[in-house]
Amino acid sequence: MHDQVRRIAGRLYDGVLSPQDWYDGLAACGSALGAGNFHHLTVDVQQGVVAESLASLNDPKALETYANHFAMIDERFPVAMRLGEGQVMLDHEHFSERHMSRSAVYVDCLAPQGMKYTMGLKVRVQGSVQQYVGFMRQADQAHFTEDDRQLALQLLPDMVRATGLRTAARELAQQAQWGLAALDALPQSVLVVDAQLRIGYCNPAAERLLAGTEALAQRHGSLRCLDGAAQAQLQLHVAKACGWHGPGCAGVQALAGQRRRLTLTVLPLKASHAAAAAWQAPAALVLVADPASPGGLSSRAVEQMLGLSPAEARLALLLAAGKTVKEFAAAEGVSWHTARTHLKNAMRKTACHRQLELVGLLQSLRAG
């Protein structure tokens, strides 16, 4: 039995990062306990909602019906809620055969799926969120026994720990997803590099900027300056930010190209977040800005954010950079009247009544 428990525990730990292994681990638990089906539920008892549902039953409609109609009237839940983390409930010890024969949950939900007796395990409590795993036997099977309970109690310590690790990994993945989505949406160019200038992250704005300038580029996965002296200076700034020469410190560098002048700001980004391991090296955050546009805003980004046409976006950026409508007309090779029409359209689309308001709107989009 010890080897069986160890094999199941190993599969559950594999399931911390692998949905299929988690499913297989719970299925292995059910098989060891003589159960035909399992149901892993995450419930916010304060909100009264099922946050996650994973079941071996291959009937999405039945699972949806349970979550929407039966979960919050399930008489097994009040019993399970009184359990402590890592404890077991056998339903036949709480409900008589007569009760089961008249219960909506047992008659209208479990019976149509060929299920009856339940063993319930509370595997995690985190504030108002509680996680349970229910193992159900087929209707023609006997109820769970004391031997089954003892086996479940042997499985529970690893099940509880694996559930906690899985929950933490999922929360971290969600936070990372939100963070990356926010960085991807920024109009500013943002990169994360290690001490050797290897790029770990590059948001879409930075990708567009690197593709449109010759002074700074991505070469074989690393950030590279065309000018050798500029490259050496960038390497020094990044090394300082990564703490190679003492505590991490920031640096600013101007980079001149044939078509545009860039400003690079290098900031320390130490690996001190919740998921960081001791062996992880600190990194540097590199912000690349074009002083000719506020906050490094691109024309395309302004178009998307404010709903402007390309010409209107270019005009708005020039005005925010201190240029005039006449200068825009000259640069674009259009008449002053056409430029004024672009300005009026841009102000209408952004609900600005004065040119100064439009300039202020563009400046409000610059990086803090």
C-alpha positions in Angstrom: 0.0 0.0 0.0 2.9 2.3 0.7 4.2 2.0 -2.8 0.7 2.7 -4.2 0.4 5.9 -2.1 3.8 7.0 -3.2 3.0 6.5 -6.9 -0.2 8.4 -6.6 1.5 11.2 -4.7 4.1 11.5 -7.4 1.4 11.9 -10.0 -0.3 14.6 -8.0 2.9 16.5 -7.6 3.5 16.2 -11.4 0.0 17.7 -11.7 1.0 20.9 -10.0 2.1 22.2 -13.4 0.4 19.6 -15.7 -3.4 19.5 -16.0 -3.4 16.0 -17.4 -1.2 14.7 -14.6 -3.5 16.3 -12.0 -6.5 14.6 -13.6 -4.6 11.3 -13.8 -3.5 11.7 -10.1 -7.1 12.2 -8.9 -8.3 9.3 -11.1 -5.6 7.1 -9.5 -6.9 8.2 -6.1 -10.4 7.3 -7.1 -9.3 3.9 -8.5 -7.5 3.1 -5.2 -10.6 4.0 -3.2 -12.9 1.9 -5.4 -14.7 5.0 -6.8 -16.0 5.3 -10.3 -15.9 9.1 -10.5 -14.2 12.1 -8.9 -15.2 15.7 -8.8 -12.7 18.4 -7.7 -14.5 21.6 -6.7 -13.2 25.1 -5.8 -16.0 27.0 -4.1 -16.1 30.6 -2.8 -18.5 30.1 0.1 -18.9 33.8 0.7 -19.8 34.6 -2.9 -21.8 31.4 -3.3 -20.1 30.5 -6.6 -18.2 27.5 -8.0 -14.8 29.0 -9.1 -13.4 25.8 -10.7 -14.8 22.4 -11.5 -12.9 19.3 -12.7 -14.6 16.0 -13.0 -14.0 12.6 -14.5 -17.6 12.6 -15.7 -17.5 13.3 -19.5 -20.8 15.2 -19.5 -20.3 19.0 -19.7 -24.1 19.6 -19.6 -24.5 17.6 -16.4 -21.5 19.4 -14.8 -22.9 22.8 -15.7 -26.3 21.8 -14.3 -24.7 20.8 -11.0 -22.7 24.0 -10.8 -25.6 26.2 -11.6 -28.5 24.4 -9.8 -27.3 21.7 -7.3 -24.0 22.9 -5.9 -25.5 25.4 -3.5 -28.3 23.1 -2.3 -26.1 20.1 -2.0 -26.6 18.7 1.5 -23.2 17.2 1.5 -21.6 20.7 1.4 -22.6 21.8 5.0 -21.1 18.5 6.3 -18.0 19.0 4.2 -17.6 22.6 5.3 -17.4 21.5 8.9 -14.4 19.4 8.1 -10.9 20.7 8.7 -8.3 20.8 6.0 -7.1 17.2 5.4 -10.2 15.5 6.9 -12.7 13.0 5.3 -16.4 12.7 5.2 -18.4 9.6 4.3 -22.0 10.5 3.3 -23.7 7.4 4.5 -22.6 8.3 8.1 -24.7 11.5 7.8 -27.6 10.7 5.5 -29.9 7.7 5.7 -31.0 5.6 2.8 -34.5 7.1 3.2 -33.0 10.6 2.9 -31.0 9.7 -0.2 -34.1 8.3 -1.9 -35.9 11.7 -1.5 -33.0 14.1 -2.0 -33.0 16.2 -5.2 -29.2 15.9 -5.3 -29.1 12.1 -5.0 -32.2 11.5 -7.2 -32.0 14.2 -9.9 -28.3 14.7 -10.1 -26.3 11.7 -9.0 -28.7 8.8 -9.9 -29.1 9.8 -13.7 -25.3 9.5 -13.9 -25.3 6.1 -12.2 -23.7 7.4 -9.0 -24.7 7.3 -5.3 -22.3 7.1 -2.3 -19.7 9.8 -1.8 -16.4 10.3 0.1 -15.6 13.9 0.5 -12.1 15.3 1.2 -11.4 18.9 2.1 -8.0 19.6 0.5 -7.6 23.4 0.9 -9.0 26.4 2.8 -7.9 29.9 1.8 -10.1 32.6 3.2 -13.6 32.1 1.9 -12.3 29.8 -0.9 -12.4 26.1 -0.1 -11.4 23.1 -2.2 -13.0 19.7 -2.1 -12.5 16.4 -3.8 -15.5 14.1 -4.0 -15.2 10.4 -4.9 -18.4 8.8 -6.0 -19.2 5.1 -6.3 -21.6 3.6 -8.8 -25.1 3.0 -7.7 -24.7 -0.7 -7.5 -21.6 -0.5 -5.2 -21.6 -0.6 -1.4 -20.8 2.6 0.6 -17.3 3.5 1.5 -15.8 1.7 4.5 -13.5 2.5 7.4 -10.6 0.9 5.5 -11.3 3.3 2.6 -11.2 6.2 5.0 -7.8 5.1 6.4 -6.4 4.8 2.8 -7.8 8.3 2.1 -6.1 9.7 5.2 -2.8 8.3 4.0 -3.3 10.0 0.6 -4.4 13.3 2.1 -1.1 14.9 3.3 0.3 14.8 -0.2 -3.0 15.7 -1.8 -3.3 18.8 0.5 0.3 19.9 -0.2 0.0 19.3 -4.0 -3.3 21.2 -4.1 -1.7 24.2 -2.4 1.3 24.1 -4.8 -1.1 23.8 -7.8 -3.2 26.7 -6.5 -0.2 28.9 -6.0 1.2 28.0 -9.4 -2.1 28.9 -11.1 -2.4 32.2 -9.2 1.1 33.1 -10.2 0.4 32.2 -13.8 -2.7 34.4 -13.8 -0.7 37.3 -12.3 2.0 36.9 -14.8 -0.6 36.8 -17.6 -2.2 40.0 -16.4 1.2 41.6 -16.0 2.4 40.6 -19.5 -0.9 41.8 -21.0 -0.4 45.2 -19.3 3.1 45.5 -20.6 2.1 44.4 -24.1 -0.5 47.1 -24.2 1.9 49.9 -23.1 2.8 52.4 -25.9 6.3 52.7 -24.3 9.1 50.4 -25.4 10.0 48.0 -22.6 12.6 45.3 -22.5 14.0 43.0 -19.8 17.6 41.9 -20.2 20.1 40.0 -18.1 23.6 41.1 -17.4 24.8 39.7 -20.7 22.1 41.8 -22.6 20.1 38.6 -23.4 16.5 39.7 -23.9 14.1 38.0 -21.6 11.1 40.1 -22.6 10.3 42.6 -25.3 6.9 44.2 -25.6 5.3 44.9 -29.0 6.2 48.6 -28.8 9.8 47.7 -28.4 9.7 45.2 -31.2 8.3 47.9 -33.5 10.9 50.4 -32.4 13.8 47.9 -32.9 12.6 47.1 -36.3 12.5 50.8 -37.3 15.9 52.0 -36.1 19.4 51.1 -37.1 21.1 52.4 -33.9 19.6 49.6 -31.7 18.6 46.1 -32.6 18.0 42.6 -31.5 20.8 40.2 -32.6 20.6 36.5 -31.8 18.4 37.2 -28.9 20.5 40.0 -27.4 20.2 43.8 -27.3 22.9 45.4 -29.5 23.9 48.9 -30.3 25.4 49.5 -33.8 28.1 51.8 -32.4 30.8 50.0 -30.4 31.2 52.7 -27.8 27.5 52.9 -27.3 27.4 49.1 -26.9 30.1 49.3 -24.2 28.2 52.0 -22.4 25.0 50.1 -22.5 26.7 47.0 -21.2 28.1 49.0 -18.3 24.7 50.5 -17.4 23.1 47.0 -17.5 25.9 45.5 -15.4 25.4 48.3 -12.8 21.7 47.7 -12.8 22.2 44.0 -12.2 24.4 44.8 -9.2 27.7 43.6 -10.6 29.5 46.6 -9.3 27.7 47.0 -6.0 24.0 47.7 -5.3 21.9 47.9 -8.5 21.7 51.5 -9.8 20.0 53.1 -12.8 21.5 54.7 -15.8 20.5 56.9 -18.8 22.1 56.8 -22.2 21.4 58.8 -25.4 21.7 56.9 -28.6 22.0 58.7 -32.0 21.0 57.1 -35.2 20.8 58.4 -38.8 17.0 58.8 -38.6 16.1 59.2 -35.0 17.7 59.9 -31.6 16.8 57.5 -28.7 17.0 57.7 -24.9 17.7 54.5 -23.0 16.8 54.3 -19.3 18.2 51.2 -17.5 16.7 50.3 -14.2 17.5 47.5 -11.7 15.0 44.6 -11.8 16.0 42.2 -9.1 14.6 38.7 -9.0 12.8 39.2 -5.6 9.3 38.3 -6.6 7.3 35.5 -5.0 8.3 32.9 -7.6 12.0 33.8 -7.7 14.5 31.2 -6.6 17.8 31.9 -4.9 19.8 31.0 -8.0 18.0 33.4 -10.2 20.2 36.4 -11.3 18.9 39.9 -11.2 17.9 41.5 -14.5 17.6 45.0 -15.9 14.6 46.9 -17.2 15.4 48.9 -20.3 13.0 51.7 -21.4 13.6 53.1 -24.9 12.1 56.4 -25.7 12.0 58.6 -28.8 12.2 62.2 -27.5 10.5 63.4 -30.7 7.3 61.8 -29.4 5.9 62.1 -25.9 6.6 59.1 -23.8 7.9 57.2 -26.8 4.4 57.0 -28.2 4.2 55.6 -31.7 1.7 56.8 -34.3 0.2 53.4 -34.5 -0.3 53.3 -30.7 -2.1 56.7 -30.8 -4.3 55.5 -33.7 -5.4 52.4 -31.7 -5.9 54.2 -28.4 -7.7 57.3 -29.7 -9.3 56.0 -32.8 -7.5 58.5 -35.1 -6.5 58.1 -38.7 -2.7 57.8 -39.4 -2.5 61.4 -40.5 -4.4 62.6 -37.5 -2.2 60.6 -35.2 1.0 62.0 -36.7 -0.4 65.5 -36.3 -1.3 65.0 -32.7 2.2 63.6 -31.9 3.8 66.6 -33.6 1.6 69.1 -31.7 2.4 67.3 -28.4 6.1 67.6 -29.3 5.8 71.4 -29.5 5.4 71.7 -33.3 2.7 73.7 -35.1 0.0 72.9 -37.6 2.0 74.8 -40.2 5.1 72.7 -39.5 3.0 69.5 -39.8 1.6 70.7 -43.2 5.1 71.4 -44.5 6.5 68.1 -43.2 3.6 66.2 -44.8 3.5 68.1 -48.0 -0.2 69.1 -47.6 -2.0 72.4 -47.5 -2.6 74.3 -44.2 -6.3 73.8 -44.8 -5.9 70.0 -45.0 -3.8 70.1 -41.8 -6.5 72.1 -40.1 -9.1 69.6 -41.2 -7.0 66.8 -39.6 -6.8 68.8 -36.4 -10.6 69.3 -36.3 -11.2 65.6 -36.9 -8.7 64.6 -34.2 -10.3 67.0 -31.7 -13.8 65.8 -32.5 -12.8 62.1 -32.1 -11.2 62.8 -28.8 -13.9 65.1 -27.5 -11.3 67.9 -27.1 -12.6 71.5 -27.6 -9.2 73.2 -27.8 -5.8 72.3 -29.3 -4.3 72.6 -25.9 -6.6 69.9 -24.6 -5.5 67.5 -27.4 -1.8 68.2 -26.5 -2.6 67.5 -22.8 -4.3 64.3 -23.7 -1.2 63.1 -25.6 1.1 64.1 -22.8 -1.1 62.2 -20.3 -0.3 59.0 -22.2 3.4 59.4 -21.7 5.2 57.1 -19.2 5.0 58.2 -15.6 
